[in-house]
Amino acid sequence: MAETLGSLCFVLHGHLPHVLHHGSWPHGEAWLYEAAAETYLPILDMIGEVALNRARPALTIGLTPVLLEQLGHERFKSGFAAYLAGRMERARDDRREFEKTNQLHFAYLAERWEQWYGAKLEHFERIGRSLPGEFAQRCREGHIQLLTSNATHAYMPLLLNDEMLRAQMACGVATSRRHLGLASRGMWLPECAYRPTWEHWLPAVLYDNARYRPGIEQYLAAVDITHFFVESHMILDSHVMGVREGGGFVAAGRDRYARDPGRPGVLEGVGVVSQPGPPSTFAFARHPRVSEQVWSGDLGYPGAGEYLEFHRKYGERGLRYHKVTSRKSPLSDKQPYYPDDVGGKVFEHAEHFCNVVREVLGTYRHQTGRQGVCVAPFDAELFGHWWFEGPRFLRDVILNFSRDRDVKLMTAEEALYHHPPEKVVRLPEGSWGEGGDHRTWINDRIRWMWEIEYRAEGEFLRVLHALPWRTEGPIREVLERAARQLLLLQASDWPFVVQRQQAVDYGIQRFAGHATAFGRAVQIAEDLGRGGQVTELQKAELADMDAHDDIFSEIDLNWWMP
């Protein structure tokens, strides 16, 4: 490692909320099928292609537990195969229609789509319809690292009770291990949202009783997580508590601590604590300049005119036949897509990206004499789904750096080992959302959602302590259903889509539906606790919950207990 400038860590965060059995299109299962066809399978294809070229991808890939539950579900496996077959049939119909009107270039593109979806269906069948299993196999082969997360992508800093954080963590880690057959040491914190220890923490809504809340790093350590990721401003605004030295910790300001630790930068990991002491978990920051080369709406690569336009489709739920043309072009002015124009542009962008990384790491090495760790995290669905050529870009970047003596591709776990963080800091509270704080997930538009969630937390803890679920099987089974609904209503996705005005009706419907189901399950459990019997109507309600939300089958109510 001594001769290199430093390392690059690509981190891809794969996540979708629970949509199986909850609508198809435009919101619902179509989201999952599109992501699987356009992102998850192409990334697996790319990993295989890179390996065949005797290179190592060294990607760090997060697959959230709620996503794994869906990808491993029989409904997904059969539904996805049918979806791919349906896309092939749509392409054939388009081709015949284009040929009748003598639109031969579009007919050619339709034929390409038929072949593309056919290859995806063949790949899916070849891996036994198991996307989680294939990702796990690539991890065992040493090509990638897999991250876990909490169960349903809950926004942890705002949850009211410590028991909720523990349960989300425990359920998430257990679910990942069950699907992947391995323990993940890294975690993607939903929305990169973090909160340190507060002596006098105030709830976001309803209550004004300030109380002690442990830092999220303590929950991570409790489930053996060693590293996570944050937005750059959280590292830059952190407070240095000391340094790791000789396997121990030396607090800042101690006489024997002879040198100034300096401010941490975004090219170095940090130990995370809320009070002075040795860290158990570490954080890496997103590098803003490197990351914006991809995601920025103004200068990001996906906006190049040659690339496939995401928004213009041929008919309802149709295929895409046009290119970006110009960011400012209305959809009606988009020009036909030409696949042969894409390869050179992808190569150009990959070269530019690699040069930016070299420049960033080289400047850091020159200024500090140290090797840096450049972390570039993205939503996985950007690559392939939103940006069709994204997996090819990743391939070219990986192959470029595989021949590079200055920059080493590493997983986050490898970077933690080869570049052990020296500084130990207290991170501020924040996220990677707008403003770097919580405003996207708590504001006047969605405050009501948190009021319902807080009341649900209190109700669940009350019945857990009041009812004899340890000895009464029927009560335990109903409370497990209530726990499942509570996990699902805590997903950060519902306030996000409402706040962003993206799928408002769907987000409200889903949140309200889980809140209602939770309330009914609690009521049925309390009726049983009073010696009652489950009525026919209640049986139908429980069956409906089972039909729509048959995930997290191994829920343990002890996760919510002290």
C-alpha positions in Angstrom: 0.0 0.0 0.0 3.0 2.4 0.5 3.3 3.3 -3.1 -0.4 4.2 -3.7 -2.1 7.5 -3.4 -5.0 5.9 -1.6 -8.1 3.8 -2.1 -11.6 4.2 -3.7 -14.7 2.6 -2.2 -17.8 2.4 -4.3 -20.8 1.9 -2.0 -24.2 1.0 -3.6 -27.2 1.2 -1.4 -29.9 -1.2 -2.6 -33.3 -0.6 -1.1 -37.0 -0.6 -1.9 -39.9 -0.5 0.6 -42.2 -3.4 1.1 -44.4 -3.4 -2.1 -45.3 -7.1 -2.7 -49.1 -7.6 -2.5 -49.5 -3.8 -2.3 -50.4 -2.6 -5.8 -48.7 -3.2 -9.1 -48.4 0.0 -11.2 -47.6 2.9 -11.2 -46.8 2.3 -7.5 -46.1 -1.1 -6.1 -44.6 -4.3 -7.4 -43.5 -2.7 -10.7 -40.9 -0.8 -8.6 -39.4 -4.0 -7.5 -39.5 -5.7 -10.9 -37.9 -2.7 -12.6 -35.1 -2.5 -10.1 -34.4 -6.2 -10.3 -34.3 -6.1 -14.1 -32.5 -2.8 -14.6 -30.2 -2.7 -11.6 -29.7 -5.9 -9.6 -29.3 -8.3 -12.4 -27.1 -5.9 -14.5 -24.8 -5.3 -11.5 -24.4 -9.1 -11.1 -23.7 -9.3 -14.8 -21.1 -6.6 -14.5 -19.4 -8.3 -11.5 -19.2 -11.5 -13.6 -17.8 -9.7 -16.6 -15.2 -7.9 -14.5 -14.1 -11.2 -12.9 -13.8 -12.8 -16.3 -11.3 -10.0 -17.2 -9.3 -11.1 -14.1 -10.2 -7.9 -12.2 -11.8 -7.5 -8.8 -14.9 -5.3 -8.5 -14.4 -4.7 -4.7 -17.8 -3.1 -4.5 -19.6 -2.5 -1.2 -23.2 -3.3 -1.8 -26.1 -2.8 0.6 -29.2 -4.9 0.4 -31.7 -3.8 3.0 -33.5 -6.6 4.9 -36.9 -5.5 3.7 -35.5 -5.8 0.1 -34.0 -9.2 0.8 -37.3 -10.4 2.1 -39.0 -9.5 -1.1 -36.3 -10.8 -3.4 -36.4 -14.1 -1.6 -40.3 -14.3 -1.8 -41.9 -16.9 -4.1 -44.4 -14.2 -5.3 -41.4 -12.1 -6.5 -39.7 -15.1 -8.2 -42.8 -16.1 -10.2 -43.9 -12.5 -10.8 -40.5 -11.3 -11.9 -40.2 -14.1 -14.5 -43.6 -13.2 -15.8 -42.7 -9.5 -15.9 -39.6 -10.3 -18.0 -41.6 -12.4 -20.4 -44.2 -9.6 -20.6 -41.5 -7.1 -21.4 -40.2 -9.4 -24.2 -43.7 -9.6 -25.6 -44.1 -5.8 -25.4 -40.9 -5.4 -27.4 -42.1 -7.9 -30.1 -45.4 -6.0 -30.4 -43.5 -2.7 -30.7 -41.2 -4.1 -33.4 -44.2 -5.3 -35.5 -45.9 -1.9 -35.1 -42.7 0.0 -36.0 -42.1 -2.2 -39.1 -45.7 -1.5 -40.3 -45.0 2.2 -40.2 -41.5 1.8 -41.7 -39.8 3.1 -38.5 -36.9 0.8 -39.0 -34.5 2.2 -36.4 -37.2 2.0 -33.7 -37.9 -1.6 -34.9 -34.2 -2.3 -34.4 -34.3 -0.9 -30.9 -37.4 -2.9 -30.1 -35.6 -6.1 -31.2 -32.7 -5.1 -28.9 -35.1 -4.8 -26.0 -36.5 -8.2 -26.7 -33.0 -9.7 -26.6 -32.0 -7.7 -23.5 -35.0 -8.9 -21.5 -34.5 -12.4 -22.8 -30.9 -12.4 -21.5 -32.1 -11.2 -18.1 -34.7 -13.9 -17.9 -32.1 -16.5 -18.8 -29.8 -15.1 -16.1 -32.5 -15.2 -13.5 -33.4 -18.8 -14.3 -29.6 -19.8 -14.3 -29.2 -18.6 -10.8 -32.2 -20.5 -9.5 -34.3 -17.3 -9.3 -32.3 -16.4 -6.2 -30.9 -12.9 -6.4 -29.9 -12.9 -2.6 -28.1 -16.2 -3.1 -26.1 -14.9 -6.1 -25.0 -11.7 -4.3 -24.0 -13.9 -1.3 -22.0 -16.2 -3.6 -20.1 -13.2 -5.1 -19.4 -12.1 -1.5 -18.1 -15.5 -0.6 -15.9 -15.5 -3.7 -14.3 -12.2 -2.5 -15.6 -10.0 -5.2 -17.8 -7.7 -3.1 -18.8 -6.8 0.5 -22.4 -6.9 1.5 -23.9 -4.4 4.0 -27.0 -4.9 6.2 -29.3 -2.2 7.5 -32.2 -2.0 10.0 -35.3 -4.0 9.2 -37.5 -1.6 7.2 -35.3 1.5 6.6 -36.6 3.3 9.7 -35.3 6.8 10.3 -33.6 6.0 13.6 -32.7 9.4 15.1 -36.4 10.3 15.4 -37.8 7.1 16.8 -39.2 7.7 20.3 -38.1 4.7 22.3 -34.8 2.9 22.6 -36.6 -0.5 22.3 -37.6 0.5 18.7 -34.0 1.0 17.6 -32.9 -2.2 19.2 -35.7 -4.2 17.5 -35.1 -2.6 14.1 -31.4 -3.4 14.4 -31.9 -7.0 15.7 -34.5 -7.8 13.1 -32.4 -6.3 10.3 -29.2 -8.2 11.2 -31.1 -11.5 11.7 -32.9 -11.2 8.4 -29.7 -10.4 6.4 -28.0 -13.4 8.0 -30.9 -15.7 7.2 -31.0 -14.7 3.5 -27.3 -14.3 2.8 -25.9 -17.0 5.1 -23.2 -14.6 6.4 -22.8 -11.9 9.0 -22.4 -8.3 7.7 -19.9 -6.1 9.6 -21.0 -2.9 7.8 -24.3 -1.2 7.9 -26.1 1.4 5.8 -27.8 3.7 8.2 -31.1 4.7 6.5 -30.8 8.1 4.9 -27.3 8.2 6.5 -29.1 9.5 9.5 -27.2 9.5 12.8 -27.7 10.9 16.3 -25.1 11.0 19.1 -25.9 10.6 22.8 -28.0 13.3 24.2 -28.4 13.9 27.9 -31.6 15.8 27.3 -33.2 14.6 24.1 -36.6 16.0 23.1 -39.1 14.0 21.0 -39.9 15.5 17.6 -43.7 15.7 18.3 -46.3 15.3 21.0 -44.1 15.2 24.1 -41.8 17.6 25.9 -40.2 15.3 28.4 -36.4 15.6 27.8 -34.5 12.4 28.5 -31.3 10.6 28.0 -30.8 8.8 24.7 -27.8 6.7 23.8 -25.9 7.4 20.5 -26.7 5.3 17.6 -23.1 4.0 17.6 -24.0 2.1 20.7 -26.8 0.2 19.0 -24.4 -0.6 16.1 -21.8 -2.0 18.5 -24.4 -4.2 20.2 -25.1 -6.1 16.9 -21.4 -6.3 16.0 -21.4 -3.6 13.3 -18.0 -2.0 12.9 -18.5 0.7 10.2 -21.2 2.8 8.6 -21.4 5.9 6.3 -22.3 9.5 6.8 -22.6 12.7 4.8 -19.4 14.8 4.5 -20.6 17.7 6.6 -21.0 15.4 9.6 -17.2 14.5 9.5 -16.2 18.1 8.8 -18.4 19.4 11.7 -17.4 16.7 14.2 -15.7 17.3 17.5 -12.3 15.6 18.0 -12.4 13.6 21.2 -8.9 12.1 20.9 -6.9 9.6 18.9 -6.3 5.9 18.8 -2.7 5.1 19.7 -1.0 1.9 20.4 -4.2 0.0 20.5 -5.7 2.4 23.1 -7.3 5.8 23.3 -5.6 9.1 24.2 -8.0 12.0 24.9 -7.4 15.3 23.2 -5.7 17.8 25.6 -3.9 15.2 27.6 -0.3 16.2 28.5 1.0 12.9 27.0 -0.8 13.6 23.8 2.0 15.5 22.2 0.5 16.4 18.8 -2.6 18.2 17.6 -4.9 15.7 16.0 -6.2 18.4 13.6 -9.6 18.4 12.0 -10.8 15.2 10.3 -11.3 15.3 6.6 -13.6 13.4 4.2 -10.8 11.2 3.0 -10.2 9.5 6.3 -12.4 7.3 8.4 -13.0 8.2 12.0 -13.8 6.4 15.2 -17.2 7.4 16.5 -18.0 8.0 20.2 -20.3 10.2 22.1 -18.0 10.5 25.1 -14.2 10.2 25.2 -13.1 6.6 25.0 -12.0 3.9 22.6 -14.4 3.5 19.6 -16.2 0.3 18.7 -17.6 1.6 15.4 -16.2 3.8 12.6 -17.6 6.1 10.0 -16.6 6.9 6.4 -17.9 10.1 4.7 -19.2 10.6 1.2 -16.8 12.6 -0.9 -18.9 15.4 -2.3 -16.8 16.3 -5.4 -16.3 12.7 -6.5 -19.9 11.7 -5.9 -21.4 14.7 -7.7 -19.7 13.7 -10.9 -22.4 11.0 -11.1 -25.5 12.3 -9.3 -25.4 16.1 -9.8 -28.3 17.3 -11.9 -26.1 20.0 -13.4 -22.9 18.2 -14.2 -23.6 14.5 -13.6 -22.7 12.1 -16.3 -26.3 10.6 -16.7 -27.4 13.9 -18.3 -25.3 13.4 -21.4 -27.3 13.6 -24.6 -26.2 10.2 -25.9 -27.6 8.3 -23.0 -31.1 6.7 -22.8 -33.8 9.0 -21.7 -35.6 7.7 -18.6 -38.9 9.6 -18.7 -40.0 9.2 -22.3 -41.7 5.9 -22.9 -43.6 4.4 -25.8 -47.2 4.1 -24.6 -48.3 3.4 -21.0 -45.7 1.3 -19.2 -43.9 1.2 -22.4 -40.2 0.8 -23.4 -37.7 3.6 -24.0 -36.5 4.5 -27.5 -35.2 8.0 -27.1 -32.0 9.6 -25.8 -31.5 12.4 -23.4 -30.6 14.7 -26.3 -30.4 17.7 -23.9 -31.2 18.3 -20.3 -33.4 21.2 -21.3 -35.3 19.4 -24.1 -39.0 18.7 -23.5 -39.9 15.1 -23.8 -41.5 15.7 -27.2 -38.2 16.9 -28.6 -36.1 13.9 -27.5 -34.3 12.2 -30.4 -34.0 8.5 -31.2 -31.5 6.5 -29.1 -28.4 5.2 -30.9 -26.6 2.4 -28.9 -23.4 2.7 -31.0 -22.9 6.3 -29.7 -22.9 5.2 -26.1 -19.7 3.1 -25.6 -17.3 6.0 -26.3 -19.2 8.4 -24.0 -19.2 5.8 -21.2 -15.4 5.4 -21.6 -14.9 9.2 -21.6 -16.9 9.6 -18.4 -15.1 6.7 -16.7 -11.8 8.2 -17.6 -12.8 11.6 -16.3 -14.1 10.0 -13.1 -10.9 8.1 -12.5 -8.8 11.2 -13.1 -10.9 13.2 -10.6 -10.3 10.4 -8.0 -6.6 10.4 -8.7 -6.5 14.2 -8.4 -8.4 14.2 -5.1 -6.3 11.5 -3.6 -3.0 12.9 -5.0 -3.8 16.4 -3.5 -4.5 14.8 -0.1 -1.3 12.7 -0.2 0.7 15.8 -1.1 -0.8 17.9 1.6 -0.8 15.3 4.4 1.7 12.6 3.4 -1.1 10.1 4.1 -3.1 7.8 1.9 -6.8 8.7 1.6 -9.9 6.7 1.4 -12.3 8.2 -1.2 -15.8 6.9 -0.6 -18.4 7.3 -3.3 -21.9 6.1 -2.1 -25.0 6.0 -4.3 -28.4 4.6 -4.4 -27.8 1.3 -6.3 -30.9 1.9 -8.4 -29.2 4.9 -10.1 -27.1 2.4 -12.0 -29.2 0.8 -14.6 -32.7 1.9 -13.6 -32.3 5.7 -13.7 -29.1 5.7 -15.7 -29.3 2.7 -18.1 -25.6 2.9 -18.9 -24.6 3.1 -15.3 -23.4 -0.6 -14.9 -21.2 -0.1 -18.0 -19.7 3.0 -16.4 -19.0 1.0 -13.2 -17.3 -1.7 -15.3 -15.1 0.7 -17.1 -14.1 2.5 -13.9 -13.3 -0.8 -12.2 -11.2 -2.1 -15.2 -9.4 1.2 -15.3 -8.4 1.1 -11.7 -7.5 -2.6 -11.9 -4.5 -1.6 -13.9 -3.7 1.5 -11.9 -0.7 1.6 -9.5 -1.8 4.8 -7.8 -5.4 4.0 -6.7 -6.5 0.7 -5.1 -10.2 -0.4 -5.2 -11.3 -1.6 -1.8 -14.4 -2.6 0.0 -15.2 -0.5 3.1 -14.2 -3.4 5.4 -10.8 -3.6 3.6 -10.4 0.1 3.8 -11.0 0.0 7.6 -8.3 -2.7 7.9 -5.7 -1.1 5.6 -6.3 2.5 6.6 -7.2 2.2 10.3 -8.8 5.5 11.5 -6.7 7.5 13.9 -9.0 10.3 15.0 -11.9 9.6 17.4 -14.8 12.1 17.1 -18.2 13.0 18.3 -20.4 13.3 15.2 -23.2 15.9 15.0 -26.7 14.9 14.4 -27.7 14.8 10.7 -28.5 13.0 7.5 -27.7 13.1 3.8 -31.1 14.7 3.1 -31.8 18.3 2.2 -30.0 20.7 4.6 -28.0 17.8 6.1 -30.6 17.5 8.9 -34.0 15.9 9.5 -36.2 18.3 7.6 -37.1 15.9 4.8 -38.5 13.4 7.3 -40.0 15.8 9.9 -41.8 19.0 8.9 -45.3 20.5 9.0 -46.5 18.4 6.0 -45.7 15.0 7.6 -45.8 15.8 11.4 -49.0 13.9 11.7 -47.2 10.7 10.6 -44.8 10.9 13.5 -47.6 11.6 16.0 -49.3 8.3 14.9 -45.9 6.5 15.0 -45.1 7.7 18.5 -48.5 6.7 19.8 -48.1 3.3 18.2 -44.7 2.8 19.9 -46.3 3.5 23.3 -49.2 1.2 22.7 -46.9 -1.7 21.6 -44.7 -1.4 24.7 -47.7 -1.1 26.9 -49.3 -4.4 25.7 -46.0 -6.2 25.6 -45.6 -5.6 29.3 -49.2 -6.1 30.1 -50.2 -9.3 28.2 -49.0 -12.9 29.0 -47.6 -13.5 25.5 -44.7 -15.7 26.8 -47.1 -18.4 28.0 -50.1 -17.8 25.7 -49.4 -18.8 22.2 -52.5 -17.1 20.5 -51.6 -13.8 22.2 -48.0 -14.1 21.1 -49.0 -14.8 17.5 -51.3 -11.7 17.3 -48.6 -9.5 18.9 -46.1 -10.7 16.3 -48.5 -9.4 13.7 -48.7 -6.1 15.5 -44.9 -6.0 15.6 -44.6 -6.6 11.9 -47.1 -3.8 11.2 -45.1 -1.5 13.5 -41.9 -2.2 11.7 -43.5 -1.5 8.3 -45.1 1.8 9.3 -41.7 3.0 10.6 -40.2 2.9 7.1 -38.6 6.2 6.2 -40.0 5.8 2.6 -43.6 6.8 3.5 -42.8 10.3 4.9 -40.2 10.7 2.1 -42.6 10.2 -0.8 -45.2 12.4 0.8 -42.7 15.2 1.5 -41.2 15.0 -2.0 -44.7 14.8 -3.7 -43.6 11.8 -5.6 -46.2 9.2 -4.8 -48.3 11.0 -2.1 -51.5 9.0 -2.3 -49.6 5.7 -2.2 -47.4 6.8 0.7 -50.3 7.9 2.8 -52.3 4.8 1.9 -49.5 2.5 2.9 -48.6 4.3 6.1 -52.3 4.6 7.2 -52.9 0.9 6.2 -50.1 -0.3 8.4 -51.2 1.9 11.3 -54.7 0.6 11.0 -53.6 -3.0 10.9 -51.3 -2.4 13.9 -54.2 -1.0 15.9 -56.5 -3.9 15.0 -53.8 -6.5 16.0 -53.3 -4.8 19.4 -57.0 -4.7 20.0 -57.4 -8.4 19.2 -54.5 -9.3 21.5 -56.1 -7.3 24.3 -59.4 -9.1 23.7 -57.6 -12.4 24.0 -55.9 -11.2 27.2 -59.3 -10.5 28.7 -60.3 -14.1 28.0 -62.2 -13.5 24.8 -62.2 -15.5 21.6 -61.2 -14.4 18.1 -64.3 -13.6 16.2 -64.9 -14.4 12.6 -64.4 -10.8 11.6 -61.1 -10.7 13.5 -60.0 -13.9 11.8 -60.6 -12.3 8.5 -58.6 -9.2 9.6 -55.7 -11.3 10.7 -55.8 -13.3 7.5 -55.7 -10.1 5.5 -52.6 -9.0 7.4 -51.0 -12.4 6.6 -51.9 -12.2 3.0 -50.5 -8.7 2.4 -47.5 -8.6 4.8 -46.0 -12.1 5.0 -42.5 -11.0 5.6 -40.2 -11.2 8.7 -41.6 -14.6 9.6 -39.2 -15.1 12.4 -40.1 -12.1 14.5 -39.0 -12.3 18.2 -40.9 -10.2 20.6 -37.9 -10.2 22.9 -36.3 -7.7 20.5 -38.5 -5.1 22.1 -37.9 -6.1 25.7 -35.2 -4.7 28.1 
